[in-house]
């Protein structure tokens, strides 16, 4: 199963964003979101190194809550 990971944009350099989630930072391509207005502080769904969708902070938080529940159930 493949999951997109919600990440917060820290900085942007052309079509590459430095993103953070749970203390981990990664460089993410913004190529697929060229049509969207993206800025530091925005949240994006990241899949295999590409931001595939802009999302709200609440949507990102809800996704992380679900992922945390899945991980907890796996370790129970």
N, C-alpha and C positions, 0 to 999 in steps of 0.2 A: 504494500500500500504506500502510495506517495502522498505526502502532506505538504501544503504550502505553510510557510512559517511567517507569522506576522512580525514585522520589524519596524522600528522607528528610524527615520532618516536623521542622521547626525550632521552630515555635510554632503554637498554635491559638487562634482567637478565634471562639467559637461554631461555625459550620459552615464556617469558612474557615481553611485551614492555610497557613502559609508553609512552602514546601518547597524543598529544595536538591538539585541533582544536577550534578556536575562543575563546581562553582563558580557555577552559575546558580540564582537564586532566583525562585520564582513563587508567586503566591497560587492556591490550589487549593480547589475546593469539596469538602466532605466530605458533602454532602447524600445521596449514594448509599450512604454507609456509616454511616447513622444508627444501625443496629442493632449495629455493631461498637464495641468499646472501642478508641479511638485515642488515642495520647499522643505528645508530642514524643519523637523518637528512633525511632519506628516508621517502617517503609517502606511505601509505597503505590505501586500502578501508576496512572499518570495518563494520561488520554486526553481530549483537547480541553478541558482545564481542570477535569476531574472526577477525583477519586480513585475508581477503580472496583473496587479489590481491595486488601486488606491483604496484605503479603507479608513473608517473612523477609529478613534482611540477606543471607543466602546466595543466595536467589532473585534479589534485586536485583543482586548482584554477578555472578551467572551471566548475567543478561540483558545487563548492560553489557559483559561480555566478548564475548558474541555480537554485540552491536551494533558494538563496536570492530572485530571481525573483518570484519564486513560492510563497514564504512567503509574499512578497509585494502584489502580486495579491490577495492572500487570505484575506488580511487586507484592501483591497481597496473597 
